[in-house]
């Protein structure tokens, strides 16, 4: 399909550029997390729990952009490795809130520092004002795209 027929010019397409940045960021994040024995989902889970202790499997899955089933498999492995603890019985409903152990907090701190170094490299050519504008623009772009199928139908 030609550029004229598709209406998309990859050189100027904002979506394509955002995907290019996303892919490059993912590769760099995987590169710094691999020596720590972690994946991006593993790191995301730890970071979410560090900032919001007690999150349920469903909330963690949403925050890490994975299915509940995938998150449950990860949580069982992290619990088995002593990275987090979960209640054995739900407080309400079926949710088993999770919290990081000391080992989990230490692992998260190492991973967070590695990820921060990637982010610092990514924005090294931006001024503080440009960084603030970029954050605002990206937030607005994300907010303008509904993720709820019911919202899309309206």
C-alpha positions as CSV (number, residue, x, y, z in Angstrom):
1,X,0.0,0.0,0.0
2,X,1.4,3.3,-1.0
3,X,1.7,6.4,1.2
4,X,-1.0,8.2,-0.9
5,X,-3.4,5.3,-0.6
6,X,-2.9,4.8,3.2
7,X,-2.9,8.5,4.1
8,X,0.0,7.7,6.5
9,X,3.5,9.2,6.1
10,X,5.7,7.3,8.4
11,X,8.2,10.1,8.5
12,X,5.6,12.4,10.1
13,X,3.1,10.0,11.7
14,X,2.8,10.8,15.4
15,X,1.6,7.2,16.2
16,X,4.5,5.6,14.3
17,X,7.0,7.9,16.1
18,X,5.5,7.1,19.5
19,X,5.7,3.3,18.7
20,X,9.3,3.8,17.7
21,X,10.1,5.5,21.0
22,X,8.1,2.9,22.9
23,X,10.0,0.0,21.2
24,X,13.4,1.6,21.8
25,X,12.5,2.3,25.5
26,X,11.3,-1.3,25.9
27,X,14.6,-2.7,24.5
28,X,16.7,-0.5,26.8
29,X,14.5,-1.4,29.8
30,X,14.9,-5.1,29.1
31,X,18.6,-4.7,28.7
32,X,19.1,-3.2,32.2
33,X,16.6,-5.5,33.9
34,X,17.9,-8.8,32.4
35,X,21.1,-8.8,34.6
36,X,18.8,-8.4,37.6
37,X,16.8,-11.4,36.6
38,X,13.7,-9.4,35.9
39,X,11.3,-8.6,33.1
40,X,9.5,-5.4,32.5
41,X,6.3,-6.9,33.9
42,X,8.1,-8.1,37.0
43,X,9.6,-4.7,37.5
44,X,6.2,-3.0,36.9
45,X,4.6,-5.2,39.5
46,X,7.3,-4.4,42.1
47,X,7.1,-0.6,41.4
48,X,3.3,-0.6,41.7
49,X,3.5,-2.5,45.0
50,X,6.2,-0.2,46.3
51,X,4.0,2.8,45.6
52,X,0.7,1.3,46.4
53,X,1.0,-1.6,48.9
54,X,-1.9,-4.0,49.0
55,X,-3.0,-3.8,45.4
56,X,-5.0,-6.8,44.2
57,X,-4.0,-9.1,41.3
58,X,-6.5,-7.2,39.0
59,X,-5.2,-3.8,39.9
60,X,-1.6,-5.0,39.3
61,X,-2.5,-6.5,36.0
62,X,-4.1,-3.2,34.8
63,X,-1.1,-1.2,36.0
64,X,1.4,-3.5,34.3
65,X,-0.8,-3.9,31.1
66,X,-1.1,-7.7,31.3
67,X,-3.9,-10.1,31.8
68,X,-5.1,-11.1,35.3
69,X,-4.0,-14.7,34.5
70,X,-0.4,-13.6,33.6
71,X,-0.2,-11.4,36.7
72,X,-1.4,-14.3,38.9
73,X,1.4,-16.5,37.5
74,X,3.9,-13.8,38.2
75,X,2.6,-13.2,41.7
76,X,2.8,-16.9,42.6
77,X,6.4,-17.0,41.4
78,X,7.3,-13.8,43.3
79,X,5.6,-15.1,46.4
80,X,7.5,-18.4,46.1
81,X,10.8,-16.5,45.7
82,X,10.1,-14.4,48.9
83,X,9.7,-11.1,46.9
84,X,6.2,-10.5,48.1
85,X,3.5,-11.8,50.5
86,X,-0.2,-12.1,49.9
87,X,-2.9,-12.8,52.4
88,X,-4.0,-16.4,52.5
89,X,-7.7,-15.4,52.8
90,X,-9.4,-12.5,51.1
91,X,-10.5,-9.5,53.2
92,X,-13.4,-8.9,50.9
93,X,-14.5,-10.6,47.7
94,X,-11.7,-12.8,46.2
95,X,-8.8,-10.3,46.1
96,X,-5.6,-11.3,47.9
97,X,-3.7,-8.0,48.4
98,X,0.1,-8.2,47.9
99,X,2.9,-6.4,49.6
100,X,6.7,-6.4,49.0
101,X,9.0,-8.1,51.5
102,X,12.3,-6.6,52.4
103,X,13.9,-8.7,49.7
104,X,11.3,-7.4,47.3
105,X,11.9,-3.8,48.3
106,X,15.7,-4.3,47.8
107,X,15.1,-5.9,44.4
108,X,12.7,-3.1,43.4
109,X,15.2,-0.4,44.4
110,X,18.0,-1.9,42.2
111,X,15.6,-2.2,39.3
112,X,14.2,1.3,39.8
113,X,17.7,2.8,39.7
114,X,18.4,0.9,36.5
115,X,15.2,2.1,34.9
116,X,15.8,5.7,36.0
117,X,19.2,5.6,34.2
118,X,17.4,4.6,31.0
119,X,14.9,7.4,31.4
120,X,17.7,9.9,32.1
121,X,19.4,8.8,28.9
122,X,16.2,9.1,26.9
123,X,15.6,12.7,27.9
124,X,19.2,13.9,28.0
125,X,18.7,16.2,25.0
126,X,15.5,17.8,26.5
127,X,15.5,20.9,28.6
128,X,13.5,20.8,31.8
129,X,10.8,22.9,30.1
130,X,10.7,20.6,27.1
131,X,10.4,17.6,29.4
132,X,7.4,19.2,31.2
133,X,5.7,19.9,27.9
134,X,6.4,16.4,26.6
135,X,4.9,14.9,29.8
136,X,1.8,17.1,29.5
137,X,1.4,16.3,25.8
138,X,1.7,12.5,26.3
139,X,-0.8,12.6,29.2
140,X,-3.2,14.4,27.0
141,X,-2.7,12.0,24.1
142,X,-3.3,9.0,26.5
143,X,-6.4,10.6,28.0
144,X,-7.9,11.3,24.6
145,X,-7.9,7.6,23.6
146,X,-10.5,5.7,25.5
147,X,-9.5,2.2,26.6
148,X,-13.0,1.2,27.7
149,X,-14.8,-0.6,24.9
150,X,-18.1,1.0,26.0
151,X,-16.6,4.5,25.7
152,X,-15.4,3.6,22.1
153,X,-19.0,2.6,21.2
154,X,-20.4,6.0,22.2
